[in-house]
């Protein structure tokens, strides 16, 4: 189905060639595409791959998109796949979830499609990391007038983006990347592509380097037990209140922070506004890939957009200002639709994951209950794993 949420999203869950391959793999499967003038793949490309382009999807059993479907376009009694942004009780989608239940829609959310070990089955994380890190480097260049590179969205694809890398001429700055998942790995791809030296957290904290360097920080690197016990990953995820942030030593030597770590609201924040006000807090640019508003990074006061990608955070007054307003401010890049800047590559990567991890279980057998675990609503009710959303649905 076409994307109709504003701001627009040009990504697709399946590319034309992937649709063609799926029809060959599953002969009983019929695939249709709605016409769209914004999609990164044209209607004609779908037609040439043997996929019929039709406006009315009432005859379809399963509807797949990327972002939330506007309430007025939801079709009753269908199965939908999209990122619903409801599982954290996001208030702006309260009415969406209520209408999904009212229309007896079976909602399967990509975000909770997980394997037996809990790992995500499908995600756009790699391209969020690639674009987020690139945007962080772009922001540094603009803040200090060091170099000028194209925006990611101005590039046709990843290969085109990589031709911008040699233009980056960084001084001896230090870059910290938090997280160990797809987004942080995508960010490291950019660092390696720009030939920025990778150093260990210990080297990063204690050594001087003549050129730019980056380090990748896992949660154990910047959290410590409140009682002085050894870090235990299982305990951290089960009882995060037993831990506190130990990030400030890194903040004292970091110039660019690339935030790519998943954050649970019950976990410690990375640092506070009052930490920023300390004389030894060094960070001047933050590329917040995770974009948790008022979350682990206090300078992320709102999401930015592809059209308006950066803003300044004034820690003294705890408010947003125009970019590059004052040297004492932190410049923040917090676009929450980063993969949209490279939509063709991001869509191809995501579609490949769907073909590999989801369609065989959706059409064939699913012994690991991957589809079932990701089903939020069915027959007008929340499924058992998502009963915790009932008070959210009820407006309590």
Residue, then its C-alpha position, 0 to 999 in steps of 0.5 A: x500500500x502507498x504511504x500517506x502519512x505526513x511528512x512523506x516517507x518514500x520507502x517501501x517494504x518490498x521492491x519491484x524485483x523482490x515482489x517478482x521473486x516472491x511470486x516465483x517462490x510462492x506461486x499461490x501469492x498475488x501481489x498488488x501495489x497502489x499507485x504512488x507519486x512519492x515512492x522511491x520505486x515508480x509505478x512503472x518499475x512495479x508493472x515491469x516486474x509483473x506486479x499489477x498497480x491498483x488503487x483499490x485494495x479491498x480484495x487484498x487479505x494482507x496490507x503492507x506499508x512502512x509508517x502508520x496508516x491514516x485512520x480514515x484509510x484503514x480497511x476493516x477486517x484486514x491484516x496490516x503490517x507497519x510500524x505502529x509506534x504504539x507499544x510504548x504507549x505513544x500518545x499521538x497514536x492513541x486514536x490509531x490503536x483504538x480504531x484498529x481495534x474498532x475495525x477488528x484489524x489484525x495488526x502485526x508490527x515490524x518492531x516486535x517481529x523477533x526471533x526466539x533469542x529476542x533479536x529483531x527479525x527485520x529493521x531499518x537500523x543499519x541505514x538509520x546508523x549510516x545516515x545518522x553518522x553521515x549527518x553527524x559528520x555533515x553537522x561538524x563540517x557546517x558548525x566549524x566551516x571545515x568542509x562541505x558535503x552533500x546531504x544524504x538525501x541528495x545522493x541517489x544511493x549508498x554508492x553515491x553517498x560514499x563518493x562524498x567521504x573523501x571530501x571530509x577533512x576532520x581535525x583531531x577530534x574524538x567521536x563516540x558511538x553508543x550501542x552494539x546493534x544494527x544502528x551502531x554497526x551502520x554508523x561504524x561503516x561510515x567511520x571506516x569508510x572515511x578512514x577514521x581510526x577505531x580505538x578501544x574505549x580505554x585508549x579513547x579515554x587516556x590517549x592523545x591522537x594526531x588525527x580523528x578517532x572513534x570508539x564504540x561503546x557497549x552498555x557495560x562501558x558506560x554503566x556501573x552497579x550502584x553497589x559496586x558489583x560487576x556489570x551483569x548484562x542480564x541483571x541490567x536489562x531485568x533491573x536497570x534501576x540497580x545501575x547508574x550512568x558512568x558516561x561522564x568520563x567519555x563526555x569530557x573527551x568527546x567532540x561528536x556523540x553518535x547515539x545509537x543505543x536502544x534506551x528503556x525508560x527505566x534505564x539510567x539517562x546517559x547524562x543530565x542537563x546539569x552535567x552539560x553545564x559542567x566546565x569539563x563537559x566537552x560534547x558540541x555536536x550530537x547525532x541522536x539516531x535513537x531520537x528518544x524525546x526527553x530520553x537518555x540524551x537531554x538535548x533531544x527536545x524534539x525530533x528534527x526533519x530531513x528539511x530542517x535537520x539540526x537545531x541548537x540546544x541551550x543548556x543554560x536555559x534548557x531550550x532550543x535555539x537556531x543552529x549555530x546560535x552560540x558556541x556554548x550550545x550543543x548542535x543536535x541532529x535528531x531526525x526520526x526518519x533517517x533511512x528515508x534519506x536513502x530510501x532505495x537502499x534501505x527498502x532493498x535491505x528491509x525487503x530482503x529481511x522480510x523475504x528471508x525471515x517473515x514471508x516463509x513463516x507468514x505463508x508456510x509454517x511458523x514453529x517459533x511463533x514469530x508472527x504470533x508474537x508480533x501480533x498486537x491486535x486481533x478480532x477487536x482485542x489486544x493479544x495477551x502479550x500486549x494486554x498492558x496497552x489496555x489502559x492506554x486504549x481506554x485513555x487512562 
